[in-house]
Amino acid sequence: MLRVLGLPGLLVGTVVVGAATAVVNVLIPVLVRKRFPRERVGTMMGVYALSMGAGSALVAALVVPVARATGAWQWAVGLAVVPAVLAAAGMTPQLRHRAPRPAPAAGTARAGRPHVARTAVAWSLTAFFGVQTLAFYTTLAWLPSVLVQAGLGSGAAGTGQALLICGVAGGGFAAPVLAARHADQRPHILVTALVCALGLGGLLLAPTGTSMVWVVVLGVGLGAGQALPGVLYARRGGDHDHVTALSTMAQTCGFLLAATGPAVAAALHTATGTWTAPLTMLCVTLLLGAAASLRAGHDAGRLRR
C-alpha cells in the first residue's frame, strides 16, 4: 500500500516489503520442518518455490497491461497487494495449530553443539545461498538489457523475462523434490551451479535466435538455487531452533552479498560497454560458490559438527 504513494512511498514500501519477504523466507523452512514428516520436506519446499515463482510471473505479466489500461503505474504496482492478502488468508488456519515446544536449550546452542556462526556447514550454506541469490537478482535486474543489447526488441526482452520466471518456478519445484530423496545433496549443488553457468554461457556464446532457450535453462538453474537451501536448512539442522538459526544466518549474510550483484554488474557494463564481463563474472562466481558450498550438502556436515 505504501508503494503506491508516489516515489517516496515506492522506496519506503519496497524496504518494508523486502524486510517482510526476508522474514517469510527464514520462517517457511522452519514451518515445513515442524509441520510435515521428513520425507515430505522436499515436496513442500518445492510447492513453496513453485507458488512463489508462479505468483511472481502472474503479477509481472499483468503490470504492463494494467498500467496501460489505467494510465497510472500506481494501479500496476498495487496489484501486489492481492497475493499478499491471499497469502495472509491462506496462513490464517495455521494459527489454530499449537504444537508442543521442546524445552529451550541453554544459551545460544544446545549442549555440545557450537553456535552456528562457528560451524563450517553454516558458512558453506551461506556461500551457496548468497552466490545463488546474487546471480538471481543480478539476472532479474539486467536480463532485459542483456537481450536488447544482443539484438532483440523490447517486447521480446519482456517475453524473455517472463520465460525466465517460468523457468525459475519449474526449477524451484523440481530441485527440492529431487534433493530431499537423498542424504547427500552435493551433486544437486553442483548441478544447480552448472545449469546456471550453462544458461549464462548460452546467452554469451550462442546465436541470438536461441536466446530464449538459454533464458529458460538459466531460469531453471536459478530457481533450483533459490529452493534448494530450504532442504539444506532442514537436513543440516538438528532441531527447529537450529534450522531457524541456520536459515537466519545464511539469509542475513547471503542477502547482503547478493545486494552487491546488480551494482557490480552495472559497473562492469559501464566500464566495458558490453554484458560480456558481467555475465562472465557471474559464471565464475557461481562455480567458485559451488566449490565453497559442498560442505553444506554433505550429510556428515550437520550443524553440531
C-alpha positions in Angstrom: 0.0 0.0 0.0 2.9 2.4 0.8 4.4 1.8 -2.7 1.5 3.5 -4.5 2.1 6.8 -2.6 4.5 8.4 -5.1 8.2 8.0 -5.3 8.9 8.2 -1.5 6.2 5.7 -0.8 7.7 3.4 -3.5 11.1 3.5 -1.9 9.9 3.1 1.7 7.3 0.4 0.8 10.0 -1.5 -1.1 12.1 -1.6 2.1 9.1 -2.8 4.1 8.3 -5.5 1.5 11.9 -6.6 1.4 12.1 -7.0 5.2 8.8 -8.9 5.3 10.0 -11.2 2.4 13.2 -12.0 4.3 11.2 -12.9 7.4 9.0 -15.2 5.4 12.0 -16.8 3.7 13.5 -17.6 7.1 10.3 -19.0 8.6 9.0 -21.2 5.8 11.7 -23.9 6.1 11.1 -24.0 9.9 7.3 -24.3 9.4 7.7 -27.0 6.8 10.2 -28.9 9.1 7.8 -28.6 12.0 4.5 -29.5 10.2 5.5 -32.2 7.7 7.3 -35.5 8.0 10.9 -35.6 6.9 10.1 -37.4 3.6 7.8 -34.7 2.6 10.0 -31.7 3.3 11.4 -31.6 -0.3 7.9 -31.8 -1.9 6.6 -29.0 0.3 9.6 -26.7 -0.3 9.1 -27.4 -4.0 5.4 -26.4 -3.7 6.5 -23.2 -1.9 9.1 -22.3 -4.6 6.6 -23.2 -7.4 3.9 -21.0 -6.0 6.4 -18.1 -5.4 7.5 -18.3 -9.0 4.0 -18.6 -10.4 2.8 -15.7 -8.3 5.7 -13.5 -9.4 5.2 -14.4 -13.0 1.5 -13.6 -12.9 2.0 -10.2 -11.3 4.8 -9.4 -13.6 2.8 -10.3 -16.6 -0.1 -8.1 -15.5 1.9 -5.0 -14.6 2.3 -3.5 -18.1 -1.3 -4.2 -19.3 -2.8 -2.7 -16.1 -0.5 0.3 -16.3 -1.5 0.9 -20.0 -5.2 0.3 -19.3 -5.4 2.7 -16.3 -2.7 5.2 -17.4 -1.2 5.0 -13.9 1.7 3.0 -12.6 0.2 3.1 -9.1 -2.5 0.7 -10.0 0.0 -1.7 -11.6 2.3 -1.7 -8.5 -0.8 -2.1 -6.3 -1.5 -5.4 -7.9 1.0 -7.0 -5.5 -1.5 -6.3 -2.6 -3.8 -9.0 -3.9 -1.4 -12.0 -3.5 -0.2 -10.6 -0.1 -3.8 -10.6 1.2 -4.4 -14.1 -0.2 -1.2 -15.3 1.5 -2.4 -13.9 4.8 -5.8 -15.6 4.4 -4.1 -18.9 3.5 -2.0 -18.8 6.6 -4.8 -18.0 9.0 -5.8 -21.7 9.6 -2.3 -22.3 10.9 -3.0 -20.0 13.8 -5.1 -22.8 15.3 -2.1 -25.2 15.4 -0.3 -25.3 18.8 2.4 -27.9 18.6 4.2 -28.6 21.9 7.5 -26.8 22.1 10.6 -28.7 23.2 12.5 -27.5 26.3 14.6 -24.5 25.4 18.3 -25.0 25.0 20.8 -23.4 27.4 22.5 -20.4 25.9 22.6 -20.0 22.2 23.3 -23.6 21.3 22.4 -27.0 22.6 24.8 -28.8 24.9 27.9 -30.0 22.9 26.9 -28.0 19.8 28.7 -24.8 18.8 26.9 -21.6 17.8 26.0 -21.6 14.1 28.5 -18.9 13.2 31.3 -21.1 14.4 30.5 -24.1 12.1 31.8 -24.7 8.7 28.5 -26.0 7.4 26.7 -22.7 8.3 29.3 -20.7 6.3 29.1 -23.2 3.5 25.3 -22.8 3.3 25.7 -19.1 3.5 28.0 -19.2 0.5 25.6 -21.3 -1.5 22.6 -19.1 -0.7 24.5 -15.8 -1.1 26.0 -16.7 -4.5 22.8 -18.1 -5.9 20.8 -15.2 -4.8 23.4 -12.8 -6.2 23.1 -14.5 -9.6 19.3 -14.5 -9.3 18.8 -10.8 -8.5 21.5 -9.7 -11.0 19.8 -11.6 -13.7 16.4 -10.4 -12.8 17.6 -6.8 -12.8 19.6 -6.8 -16.1 18.3 -9.6 -18.3 16.1 -7.4 -20.5 19.0 -5.1 -21.1 21.2 -8.1 -22.0 18.7 -9.3 -24.5 18.2 -5.8 -26.0 21.9 -5.3 -26.5 22.1 -8.8 -28.1 19.7 -7.5 -30.8 16.2 -8.4 -29.5 13.4 -5.9 -29.4 12.0 -4.6 -26.1 8.9 -6.8 -26.5 11.0 -9.9 -26.9 13.1 -8.9 -24.0 9.9 -8.7 -21.8 9.0 -12.1 -23.1 12.4 -13.4 -22.1 11.9 -12.0 -18.6 8.6 -13.9 -18.3 10.2 -17.1 -19.6 13.0 -16.7 -17.0 10.4 -16.6 -14.2 8.6 -19.6 -15.6 12.0 -21.5 -15.6 12.5 -20.3 -12.0 9.2 -21.8 -11.0 10.0 -25.1 -12.6 13.5 -25.4 -11.2 12.2 -24.2 -7.8 9.8 -27.1 -7.7 12.0 -29.9 -9.1 15.2 -29.2 -7.2 14.0 -29.7 -3.6 11.8 -32.6 -4.5 14.8 -34.4 -6.1 17.3 -33.3 -3.4 15.1 -34.4 -0.5 15.2 -38.1 -1.7 18.9 -38.3 -0.9 21.0 -37.9 2.2 23.8 -36.2 0.2 22.9 -33.0 -1.7 26.4 -32.3 -3.0 25.5 -33.5 -6.6 22.4 -31.2 -6.6 24.5 -28.2 -5.5 27.0 -28.9 -8.4 24.3 -29.5 -11.0 22.5 -26.3 -9.9 25.6 -24.2 -10.4 26.4 -25.9 -13.7 22.9 -25.3 -15.1 23.1 -21.7 -14.2 26.6 -21.4 -15.8 25.3 -23.2 -18.9 22.4 -20.7 -19.3 24.7 -17.8 -18.9 27.2 -19.3 -21.3 24.5 -19.8 -23.9 23.5 -16.1 -23.6 27.1 -15.2 -24.1 28.1 -17.5 -27.0 25.1 -18.9 -28.7 23.3 -17.2 -31.7 20.7 -14.6 -30.8 18.0 -16.9 -32.2 18.4 -19.4 -29.4 18.4 -16.8 -26.6 15.0 -17.8 -25.2 16.2 -21.4 -24.8 19.1 -20.3 -22.7 16.9 -17.9 -20.7 14.7 -20.9 -19.7 17.8 -23.0 -18.9 19.2 -20.2 -16.8 15.8 -19.8 -15.1 15.7 -23.5 -14.1 19.1 -23.2 -12.6 18.3 -20.0 -10.7 15.0 -21.5 -9.4 16.8 -24.5 -8.2 19.3 -22.3 -6.4 16.6 -20.4 -4.6 14.7 -23.5 -3.5 17.4 -26.0 -2.6 18.6 -24.1 0.5 15.3 -24.8 2.2 16.1 -28.5 2.0 19.6 -27.9 3.2 18.4 -26.0 6.3 16.0 -28.8 7.2 18.6 -31.6 6.6 21.6 -30.0 8.2 19.8 -28.5 11.2 19.4 -30.8 14.3 16.1 -29.3 15.5 13.7 -26.5 14.9 15.7 -23.9 16.8 18.8 -24.8 14.8 17.0 -24.8 11.5 15.9 -21.2 12.4 19.4 -20.1 13.3 20.9 -21.7 10.2 18.3 -20.1 7.9 18.6 -16.7 9.6 22.4 -16.6 9.3 22.5 -17.9 5.7 19.9 -15.4 4.6 21.1 -12.4 6.5 24.7 -12.7 5.2 23.5 -14.1 1.9 21.2 -11.2 1.1 24.0 -8.7 1.9 26.3 -10.4 -0.5 23.5 -10.7 -3.1 22.8 -6.9 -2.9 26.2 -6.2 -4.5 25.5 -8.2 -7.6 23.3 -5.8 -9.6 25.5 -2.8 -8.8 28.8 -4.6 -9.7 27.3 -5.9 -12.9 26.2 -2.4 -13.8 29.6 -1.0 -13.1 31.3 -3.6 -15.2 28.8 -2.9 -18.1 29.5 0.8 -17.8 33.3 0.2 -17.9 33.3 -2.2 -20.8 30.2 -1.2 -22.8 29.0 -4.8 -23.1 27.4 -7.5 -21.0 30.3 -10.0 -21.6 32.2 -9.1 -18.5 29.2 -9.1 -16.1 28.0 -12.5 -17.4 31.5 -14.0 -17.2 31.8 -12.7 -13.7 28.5 -14.4 -12.8 29.7 -17.7 -14.3 33.0 -17.7 -12.4 31.2 -16.6 -9.1 28.7 -19.5 -9.4 31.4 -22.1 -9.9 33.5 -20.8 -7.0 30.4 -20.6 -4.9 29.6 -24.2 -5.7 33.0 -25.3 -4.6 32.6 -23.4 -1.3 29.1 -24.9 -0.8 29.9 -28.6 -0.9 30.2 -29.0 2.9 26.5 -27.8 3.2 25.4 -30.7 1.0 27.3 -33.4 2.9 25.1 -35.3 5.4 28.1 -35.6 7.8 28.2 -31.8 7.9 25.3 -31.4 10.4 25.2 -28.2 12.5 26.6 -29.8 15.6 29.8 -30.6 13.7 
